[in-house]
Amino acid sequence: HREGGGGGVLATTMSAVGMVLALALLALQCGDGYFTAAHFHTPRETLLAAVLGALLCQAVTVAAVTVTAARSLGAAAAFALYGLGATGGRQQEGGPARSLVSVDTVPLTSSVYTSA
């Protein structure tokens, strides 16, 4: 009997079922892509689509991670150095700063961030 555990066997079973279904769908998608490429496209088209698809998918992921990290780093640095939010202490019209990760999520437990 574990302390603090909730859900137990049912939660574990449901997680396993979800994982098996996800893997089955992934296998079906891969099989569909393979048979479509093998029977309806030339090898040149398949290779070009694979290269361009990989580049475009990675470009979106890298841009999303890089932009988010840069905004968060800038907001955290401004807060640590000046005690200001990402907007320089001003509230933008229509809501909080445009950073995807708000300065308000930075834990204020260190004496570096709190004023004495």
Backbone as a chain_set.jsonl record, in Angstrom:
{"seq": "HREGGGGGVLATTMSAVGMVLALALLALQCGDGYFTAAHFHTPRETLLAAVLGALLCQAVTVAAVTVTAARSLGAAAAFALYGLGATGGRQQEGGPARSLVSVDTVPLTSSVYTSA", "coords": {"N": [[0.84, -1.187, 0.0], [0.791, 2.057, -1.036], [1.669, 5.258, 0.196], [-0.028, 8.328, -0.245], [-0.68, 7.787, -2.837], [-2.899, 8.003, -5.52], [-5.752, 6.828, -7.27], [-4.425, 4.452, -8.246], [-4.547, 1.149, -9.416], [-6.475, 1.409, -11.44], [-5.856, 3.91, -12.648], [-3.289, 3.344, -13.613], [-3.871, 1.267, -15.406], [-5.546, 2.594, -17.236], [-3.75, 4.461, -18.248], [-1.928, 2.742, -19.506], [-3.591, 1.599, -21.465], [-4.18, 3.883, -22.974], [-1.599, 4.471, -23.954], [-1.064, 2.175, -25.511], [-3.07, 2.415, -27.472], [-2.276, 4.848, -28.64], [0.223, 4.113, -29.725], [-0.645, 2.165, -31.536], [-2.161, 3.721, -33.329], [-0.094, 5.357, -34.291], [1.478, 3.429, -35.617], [-0.329, 2.633, -37.622], [-0.566, 5.063, -39.047], [2.081, 5.371, -39.954], [2.28, 3.084, -41.571], [0.316, 3.672, -43.501], [1.433, 5.96, -44.658], [3.782, 4.845, -45.72], [2.798, 2.916, -47.622], [1.36, 4.616, -49.319], [3.421, 6.269, -50.308], [5.014, 4.314, -51.531], [3.375, 3.199, -53.554], [2.069, 5.245, -54.961], [3.722, 7.394, -55.539], [6.763, 8.66, -56.995], [10.183, 7.637, -56.297], [11.808, 9.927, -56.13], [9.968, 12.029, -55.586], [9.076, 11.14, -53.085], [11.427, 11.255, -51.503], [12.014, 14.007, -51.666], [9.709, 15.072, -50.444], [10.001, 13.981, -47.881], [12.385, 15.2, -46.962], [11.769, 17.991, -47.15], [9.478, 18.047, -45.52], [10.55, 17.257, -43.017], [12.339, 19.394, -42.564], [10.57, 21.619, -42.495], [8.817, 20.94, -40.366], [10.625, 20.791, -38.228], [11.541, 23.412, -38.265], [9.326, 24.881, -37.376], [9.052, 23.866, -34.775], [11.582, 24.526, -33.621], [11.481, 27.323, -33.873], [9.267, 27.919, -32.231], [10.16, 27.05, -29.712], [12.533, 28.563, -29.411], [11.685, 31.288, -29.58], [9.896, 31.417, -27.419], [11.641, 30.773, -25.291], [13.469, 32.897, -25.482], [11.851, 35.135, -24.95], [11.006, 34.516, -22.352], [13.461, 34.448, -21.016], [14.291, 37.108, -21.33], [12.262, 38.424, -19.905], [12.629, 37.342, -17.341], [15.226, 38.216, -16.807], [14.895, 41.016, -16.814], [13.199, 41.279, -14.655], [14.795, 40.253, -12.585], [16.964, 42.025, -12.602], [15.892, 44.644, -12.491], [13.515, 44.508, -11.141], [11.198, 44.643, -12.526], [8.37, 43.997, -14.669], [7.938, 42.306, -17.872], [7.21, 44.427, -19.42], [8.504, 46.673, -18.655], [7.548, 47.69, -16.272], [5.176, 48.882, -16.918], [1.756, 48.345, -17.59], [0.477, 46.661, -20.325], [-2.003, 47.626, -22.726], [-4.992, 45.84, -22.672], [-4.209, 43.597, -21.261], [-1.868, 41.265, -19.707], [1.778, 41.122, -20.004], [3.204, 40.29, -23.213], [4.692, 37.995, -23.256], [5.021, 34.477, -23.528], [5.469, 32.962, -21.303], [4.741, 34.166, -18.342], [6.117, 36.739, -16.233], [5.103, 36.612, -13.755], [5.086, 33.967, -13.07], [7.524, 33.328, -12.033], [9.133, 32.011, -9.252], [9.109, 33.634, -6.115], [10.905, 33.159, -3.997], [13.536, 33.508, -3.35], [15.955, 35.692, -1.826], [17.065, 37.369, -3.614], [15.121, 38.224, -5.35], [13.299, 39.535, -3.813], [12.43, 42.562, -2.149], [14.151, 44.202, 0.487]], "CA": [[0.0, 0.0, 0.0], [1.606, 3.269, -1.108], [1.086, 6.457, 0.783], [-0.16, 9.457, -1.154], [-1.036, 7.356, -4.183], [-4.314, 8.108, -5.822], [-6.103, 6.173, -8.515], [-3.873, 3.101, -8.208], [-4.577, 0.21, -10.527], [-7.298, 1.944, -12.526], [-5.09, 4.949, -13.338], [-2.199, 2.682, -14.335], [-4.476, 0.537, -16.517], [-6.008, 3.56, -18.238], [-2.556, 5.009, -18.884], [-1.405, 1.713, -20.4], [-4.515, 1.503, -22.599], [-3.945, 5.075, -23.798], [-0.309, 4.32, -24.631], [-1.208, 1.144, -26.545], [-3.861, 3.005, -28.559], [-1.441, 5.844, -29.321], [1.206, 3.392, -30.53], [-1.356, 1.526, -32.649], [-2.457, 4.769, -34.308], [1.175, 5.742, -34.905], [1.844, 2.363, -36.551], [-1.239, 2.729, -38.771], [-0.183, 6.253, -39.821], [3.344, 5.069, -40.641], [1.969, 2.139, -42.634], [-0.411, 4.397, -44.543], [2.407, 6.806, -45.362], [4.683, 3.985, -46.498], [2.123, 2.36, -48.792], [1.054, 5.715, -50.237], [4.664, 6.657, -50.975], [5.516, 3.218, -52.368], [2.515, 2.851, -54.675], [1.487, 6.374, -55.682], [4.705, 8.459, -55.775], [8.093, 8.231, -57.431], [11.167, 7.756, -55.214], [12.262, 11.321, -56.041], [8.922, 12.771, -54.868], [9.057, 10.683, -51.694], [12.607, 11.8, -50.839], [11.833, 15.457, -51.564], [8.678, 15.324, -49.431], [10.558, 13.647, -46.568], [13.355, 16.238, -46.58], [11.055, 19.251, -46.915], [8.617, 17.871, -44.35], [11.386, 17.282, -41.812], [12.839, 20.757, -42.376], [9.482, 22.518, -42.105], [8.345, 20.584, -39.024], [11.649, 21.192, -37.268], [11.604, 24.876, -38.229], [8.236, 25.344, -36.517], [9.391, 23.495, -33.396], [12.715, 25.335, -33.175], [11.024, 28.71, -33.713], [8.394, 28.011, -31.056], [10.982, 26.911, -28.5], [13.48, 29.672, -29.336], [10.98, 32.536, -29.282], [9.394, 31.318, -26.048], [12.779, 30.837, -24.374], [14.037, 34.245, -25.518], [10.935, 36.038, -24.241], [11.045, 34.183, -20.933], [14.758, 34.865, -20.504], [14.269, 38.57, -21.248], [11.375, 38.823, -18.812], [13.262, 36.971, -16.077], [16.382, 39.09, -16.602], [14.388, 42.342, -16.45], [12.654, 41.183, -13.305], [15.9, 40.059, -11.644], [17.826, 43.202, -12.563], [15.199, 45.895, -12.209], [12.283, 44.285, -10.398], [10.1, 45.052, -13.412], [7.814, 42.974, -15.545], [8.451, 42.323, -19.238], [6.805, 45.668, -20.081], [9.194, 47.806, -18.049], [6.757, 48.233, -15.175], [3.898, 49.391, -17.428], [0.805, 47.317, -17.999], [0.033, 46.881, -21.689], [-3.453, 47.662, -22.89], [-5.58, 44.573, -23.041], [-3.803, 42.449, -20.462], [-0.499, 41.133, -19.226], [2.856, 41.172, -20.987], [2.99, 39.363, -24.311], [5.533, 36.815, -23.112], [4.23, 33.267, -23.367], [5.635, 32.583, -19.91], [4.656, 35.438, -17.639], [7.044, 36.98, -15.143], [4.41, 36.265, -12.52], [5.293, 32.568, -12.752], [8.828, 33.159, -11.402], [8.95, 31.905, -7.809], [9.724, 34.736, -5.39], [11.364, 32.617, -2.715], [14.918, 33.9, -3.107], [16.096, 37.077, -1.388], [17.487, 38.161, -4.768], [13.935, 38.759, -5.999], [12.432, 40.279, -2.885], [13.039, 43.782, -1.62], [14.292, 44.115, 1.943]], "C": [[0.875, 1.236, 0.0], [0.882, 4.423, -0.454], [1.011, 7.554, -0.27], [-0.541, 9.082, -2.57], [-2.531, 7.509, -4.399], [-4.597, 7.33, -7.083], [-5.643, 4.732, -8.609], [-3.955, 2.334, -9.498], [-5.367, 0.762, -11.704], [-6.534, 2.996, -13.326], [-3.963, 4.334, -14.169], [-2.74, 1.955, -15.564], [-4.917, 1.492, -17.624], [-4.831, 4.204, -18.964], [-1.976, 4.027, -19.888], [-2.282, 1.573, -21.645], [-4.311, 2.697, -23.542], [-2.656, 4.982, -24.586], [-0.396, 3.301, -25.761], [-2.0, 1.696, -27.737], [-3.039, 4.028, -29.35], [-0.413, 5.163, -30.216], [0.556, 2.698, -31.729], [-1.689, 2.551, -33.731], [-1.196, 5.247, -35.019], [1.6, 4.708, -35.943], [0.96, 2.403, -37.805], [-0.895, 3.925, -39.657], [1.108, 6.007, -40.605], [3.107, 4.096, -41.799], [1.255, 2.807, -43.791], [0.55, 5.271, -45.352], [3.342, 5.988, -46.234], [3.998, 3.479, -47.766], [1.733, 3.442, -49.79], [2.295, 6.118, -51.009], [5.141, 5.575, -51.942], [4.683, 3.005, -53.628], [2.009, 4.033, -55.49], [2.468, 7.502, -55.993], [6.021, 7.867, -56.238], [9.063, 8.364, -56.26], [11.672, 9.191, -55.029], [11.252, 12.18, -55.275], [8.908, 12.421, -53.382], [10.227, 11.277, -50.918], [12.473, 13.307, -50.648], [10.805, 15.801, -50.486], [9.213, 15.037, -48.03], [11.514, 14.732, -46.087], [12.647, 17.551, -46.266], [10.143, 19.169, -45.692], [9.405, 17.932, -43.053], [11.889, 18.696, -41.527], [11.739, 21.701, -41.887], [8.971, 22.209, -40.703], [9.351, 21.008, -37.971], [11.751, 22.704, -37.163], [10.521, 25.438, -37.317], [8.558, 25.055, -35.058], [10.51, 24.364, -32.853], [12.286, 26.782, -32.962], [10.164, 28.855, -32.467], [9.195, 27.942, -29.767], [11.896, 28.113, -28.327], [12.797, 30.971, -28.952], [10.472, 32.535, -27.847], [10.522, 31.463, -25.042], [13.362, 32.243, -24.331], [13.146, 35.229, -24.763], [10.979, 35.789, -22.74], [12.351, 34.638, -20.301], [14.811, 36.375, -20.346], [13.412, 39.052, -20.093], [12.0, 38.515, -17.463], [14.451, 37.869, -15.771], [15.93, 40.489, -16.18], [13.868, 42.325, -15.019], [13.776, 41.082, -12.274], [16.736, 41.325, -11.498], [17.112, 44.447, -12.058], [13.941, 45.736, -11.364], [11.057, 44.67, -11.205], [9.567, 43.85, -14.168], [8.404, 43.118, -16.935], [8.118, 43.618, -19.953], [7.475, 46.88, -19.454], [8.38, 48.452, -16.942], [5.414, 48.794, -15.605], [3.016, 48.213, -17.817], [0.364, 47.633, -19.421], [-1.483, 46.922, -21.729], [-3.928, 46.269, -23.282], [-5.042, 43.389, -22.261], [-2.342, 42.44, -20.098], [0.52, 41.218, -20.351], [2.655, 40.09, -22.034], [3.883, 38.135, -24.252], [4.639, 35.599, -22.895], [4.35, 32.713, -21.953], [5.73, 33.872, -19.129], [5.681, 35.525, -16.525], [6.413, 36.563, -13.826], [4.616, 34.807, -12.129], [6.646, 32.313, -12.107], [8.629, 33.081, -9.894], [9.727, 33.0, -7.087], [10.216, 34.279, -4.024], [12.77, 33.058, -2.374], [14.978, 35.351, -2.687], [16.571, 37.967, -2.524], [16.291, 38.863, -5.385], [13.065, 39.597, -5.064], [13.162, 41.512, -2.366], [13.047, 43.716, -0.094], [13.62, 45.271, 2.641]], "O": [[1.632, 1.45, 0.946], [-0.34, 4.551, -0.536], [1.911, 7.679, -1.1], [-0.709, 9.957, -3.42], [-3.328, 7.167, -3.525], [-3.697, 7.194, -7.912], [-6.418, 3.869, -9.021], [-3.496, 2.794, -10.544], [-4.959, 0.593, -12.853], [-6.562, 2.974, -14.557], [-3.717, 4.759, -15.297], [-2.142, 2.015, -16.638], [-4.689, 1.231, -18.805], [-4.91, 4.463, -20.165], [-1.578, 4.414, -20.986], [-1.767, 1.442, -22.756], [-4.276, 2.532, -24.762], [-2.61, 5.368, -25.754], [0.135, 3.531, -26.847], [-1.628, 1.462, -28.887], [-3.102, 4.068, -30.579], [-0.2, 5.593, -31.35], [1.14, 2.649, -32.811], [-1.516, 2.277, -34.919], [-1.226, 5.513, -36.22], [2.037, 5.073, -37.034], [1.453, 2.226, -38.92], [-0.929, 3.816, -40.883], [1.216, 6.386, -41.772], [3.67, 4.266, -42.881], [1.565, 2.53, -44.95], [0.482, 5.311, -46.58], [3.662, 6.385, -47.354], [4.551, 3.597, -48.86], [1.773, 3.202, -50.997], [2.241, 6.292, -52.226], [5.615, 5.878, -53.038], [5.236, 2.663, -54.673], [1.557, 3.839, -56.618], [2.09, 8.475, -56.646], [6.354, 6.725, -55.919], [8.799, 9.121, -55.325], [11.934, 9.619, -53.905], [11.637, 12.97, -54.412], [8.748, 13.295, -52.53], [10.046, 11.752, -49.796], [12.787, 13.825, -49.577], [11.016, 16.727, -49.702], [8.911, 15.773, -47.091], [11.458, 15.137, -44.926], [12.899, 18.158, -45.225], [10.052, 20.122, -44.918], [8.983, 18.58, -42.096], [11.869, 19.145, -40.381], [11.958, 22.49, -40.968], [8.716, 23.13, -39.927], [8.967, 21.532, -36.925], [12.02, 23.23, -36.083], [10.776, 26.377, -36.562], [8.357, 25.912, -34.197], [10.404, 24.886, -31.743], [12.681, 27.405, -31.976], [10.321, 29.821, -31.72], [8.932, 28.697, -28.83], [12.027, 28.635, -27.22], [13.287, 31.687, -28.078], [10.601, 33.533, -27.138], [10.388, 32.185, -24.054], [13.715, 32.731, -23.258], [13.647, 36.069, -24.015], [10.989, 36.732, -21.948], [12.357, 35.154, -19.183], [15.318, 36.876, -19.343], [13.789, 39.983, -19.381], [11.918, 39.325, -16.54], [14.668, 38.244, -14.619], [16.525, 41.083, -15.281], [14.087, 43.273, -14.265], [13.731, 41.73, -11.229], [17.168, 41.661, -10.395], [17.676, 45.217, -11.281], [13.365, 46.729, -10.92], [10.007, 44.984, -10.646], [10.234, 42.823, -14.287], [9.275, 43.96, -17.157], [8.694, 43.891, -21.006], [7.052, 48.009, -19.702], [8.514, 49.651, -16.701], [4.593, 49.147, -14.759], [3.505, 47.201, -18.319], [-0.076, 48.749, -19.699], [-2.16, 46.336, -20.885], [-3.324, 45.61, -24.129], [-5.396, 42.253, -22.579], [-1.659, 43.462, -20.166], [0.156, 41.37, -21.517], [2.003, 39.08, -21.767], [3.818, 37.301, -25.154], [3.639, 35.666, -22.18], [3.427, 32.064, -21.461], [6.716, 34.598, -19.252], [6.068, 34.512, -15.943], [7.118, 36.201, -12.884], [4.355, 34.435, -10.985], [6.908, 31.192, -11.669], [8.025, 33.978, -9.305], [10.884, 33.261, -7.419], [9.97, 34.94, -3.015], [13.165, 32.988, -1.211], [14.161, 36.162, -3.124], [16.494, 39.192, -2.421], [16.422, 39.978, -5.891], [12.171, 40.303, -5.53], [14.377, 41.488, -2.17], [12.096, 43.247, 0.533], [13.644, 45.35, 3.869]]}, "num_chains": 1, "name": "protein.A"}
